[in-house]
Amino acid sequence: MCVADSRATTPASAEGAARPSAGNLVPALHGAFRAATDGVLTAAASHCVPEALRSPGLAVVRTGRAPARFACSLLFGAARTVWGHRAAPAGATAAPAGCAAFSLTLRPGRPPRAPRTPEGTATA
C-alpha cells in the first residue's frame, strides 16, 4: 500500500525560497492557540473555583475543552472535504485571526487617572 505524501508544497520563488501559504500558517497559529489556552484558561478558571475544589474543578475545565477540540477537528475535516485542501486552511487561518482582532474591541479601556495634585498640597 502506497501512501502519498500529504505535506503541502509551495512553488519556489526566484531566489529558491518557498513562499508562505495558509497551509504553513495554520500549524503556527494552532501552536500559538494551544500555548495561549492551556495555561491561560486554567489560570483564569482557578480564580473562579473554591480552593477546596480546585483540582476537580480544573479537571472539569480541561475535560470540557477536549470535546470542543474534537468537534473542531471534525468541522475542519468537513470543511476540507467540502471546500478543498486550499480554501479550508485559509478559512481556518482567517477565522481565528478575525476573532482575535474582534476581541481587541471587547477589551475595557484604561481606568481614568486620578487628578494629580501639586507637591506639598494636602488632599481632602
C-alpha positions as CSV (number, residue, x, y, z in Angstrom):
1,M,0.0,0.0,0.0
2,C,1.5,3.3,-1.0
3,V,0.6,6.5,0.9
4,A,1.1,9.8,-0.8
5,D,3.0,12.5,1.0
6,S,0.3,14.8,2.4
7,R,2.6,17.7,3.0
8,A,1.6,20.8,1.0
9,T,4.3,22.1,-1.3
10,T,4.5,25.6,-2.5
11,P,6.2,26.8,-5.6
12,A,9.7,28.3,-5.1
13,S,10.3,31.9,-5.8
14,A,13.1,33.2,-8.0
15,E,15.5,33.1,-5.1
16,G,14.6,29.4,-4.4
17,A,12.8,30.0,-1.1
18,A,9.4,28.7,-0.6
19,R,6.5,31.2,-0.4
20,P,4.5,31.2,2.8
21,S,0.9,29.9,2.4
22,A,-2.1,29.4,4.6
23,G,-1.1,25.8,5.0
24,N,2.1,26.9,6.7
25,L,0.3,29.4,8.9
26,V,-2.3,27.0,10.3
27,P,0.1,24.9,12.3
28,A,1.8,28.0,13.7
29,L,-1.5,29.6,14.7
30,H,-2.7,26.3,16.2
31,G,0.5,26.1,18.3
32,A,0.0,29.7,19.5
33,F,-3.6,28.8,20.3
34,R,-2.5,25.8,22.4
35,A,0.1,27.8,24.2
36,A,-2.3,30.6,25.0
37,T,-5.3,28.4,26.0
38,D,-3.7,25.6,28.0
39,G,-2.2,27.9,30.7
40,V,-4.5,30.9,30.4
41,L,-7.8,29.1,30.6
42,T,-6.6,27.1,33.6
43,A,-5.3,30.2,35.3
44,A,-8.5,32.1,34.7
45,A,-10.6,29.2,35.9
46,S,-8.5,28.8,39.1
47,H,-9.8,32.1,40.4
48,C,-13.4,31.0,40.0
49,V,-13.1,27.6,41.7
50,P,-13.1,27.4,45.5
51,E,-9.7,26.3,46.8
52,A,-11.1,23.1,48.3
53,L,-12.4,22.1,44.9
54,R,-9.6,23.4,42.8
55,S,-8.3,20.1,41.4
56,P,-11.6,18.6,40.4
57,G,-12.8,22.0,39.2
58,L,-9.8,22.4,36.9
59,A,-10.2,18.8,35.7
60,V,-13.8,19.6,34.6
61,V,-12.5,22.7,32.7
62,R,-9.8,20.6,30.9
63,T,-12.3,17.8,30.3
64,G,-14.8,20.2,28.7
65,R,-12.1,21.6,26.4
66,A,-11.3,18.1,25.0
67,P,-14.7,17.6,23.3
68,A,-14.6,21.1,21.9
69,R,-11.3,20.4,20.2
70,F,-12.6,17.1,18.9
71,A,-15.7,18.9,17.5
72,C,-13.4,21.5,15.8
73,S,-11.3,18.7,14.2
74,L,-14.5,17.2,12.8
75,L,-15.7,20.5,11.5
76,F,-12.3,21.2,9.9
77,G,-12.4,17.8,8.2
78,A,-15.8,18.5,6.9
79,A,-14.8,22.0,5.7
80,R,-11.7,20.5,3.9
81,T,-14.0,17.9,2.3
82,V,-16.4,20.5,1.0
83,W,-14.2,23.4,0.2
84,G,-11.0,21.7,-0.7
85,H,-7.4,21.5,0.6
86,R,-6.6,25.1,-0.1
87,A,-9.7,27.0,1.0
88,A,-10.2,25.2,4.3
89,P,-6.8,26.0,5.7
90,A,-7.2,29.6,4.5
91,G,-10.5,29.8,6.3
92,A,-9.0,28.1,9.4
93,T,-6.3,30.8,9.4
94,A,-8.7,33.8,8.7
95,A,-11.4,32.8,11.3
96,P,-9.1,32.9,14.4
97,A,-7.3,35.9,13.1
98,G,-10.6,37.7,12.7
99,C,-11.8,36.6,16.1
100,A,-8.6,37.8,17.7
101,A,-8.9,41.2,16.0
102,F,-12.6,41.4,17.2
103,S,-11.6,40.5,20.7
104,L,-9.5,43.6,20.9
105,T,-12.6,45.7,20.6
106,L,-14.1,43.9,23.7
107,R,-11.3,44.9,26.0
108,P,-12.2,47.5,28.6
109,G,-10.4,50.8,28.3
110,R,-8.0,52.1,30.9
111,P,-9.5,53.3,34.1
112,P,-9.5,57.1,34.5
113,R,-6.5,58.5,36.2
114,A,-6.8,60.3,39.5
115,P,-6.2,64.0,39.2
116,R,-2.6,65.0,40.1
117,T,-2.1,67.4,42.8
118,P,0.9,69.8,43.1
119,E,3.6,68.6,45.5
120,G,3.2,69.9,49.0
121,T,-0.6,70.5,48.9
122,A,-2.9,68.5,51.0
123,T,-5.7,66.4,49.6
124,A,-9.0,66.0,51.4
